[in-house]
Amino acid sequence: MYIFSAVIYDGKKQHLIKQECRTDTEFASYLERQFGCHVCLWSSKELSETALLAIAASQERNQQQGLNRTKAV
């Protein structure tokens, strides 16, 4: 999951949008449903907190099992 942020213009005013989505396409569909015709002035995509926690938990399990893959050989 990602947190998408965007500044869009809908013909009347600018909107700052934040939405959690799985893909770029899902976010674009969300914007289309909510605002119809719009211009995207700026956007960004970051891993969601849920995804970051899952990565941290996976790394912790790997370390407990002795599977540290971040070390150079």
Stockholm file with secondary structure:
# STOCKHOLM 1.0

chainA/1-73         MYIFSAVIYDGKKQHLIKQECRTDTEFASYLERQFGCHVCLWSSKELSETALLAIAASQERNQQQGLNRTKAV
#=GR chainA/1-73 SS CEEEEEEEECSSCEEEEEEEESSHHHHHHHHHHHHSSCEEEEEEEEECHHHHHHHHHHHHHHHHTTCCTTSCC
#=GC SS_cons        CEEEEEEEECSSCEEEEEEEESSHHHHHHHHHHHHSSCEEEEEEEEECHHHHHHHHHHHHHHHHTTCCTTSCC
//
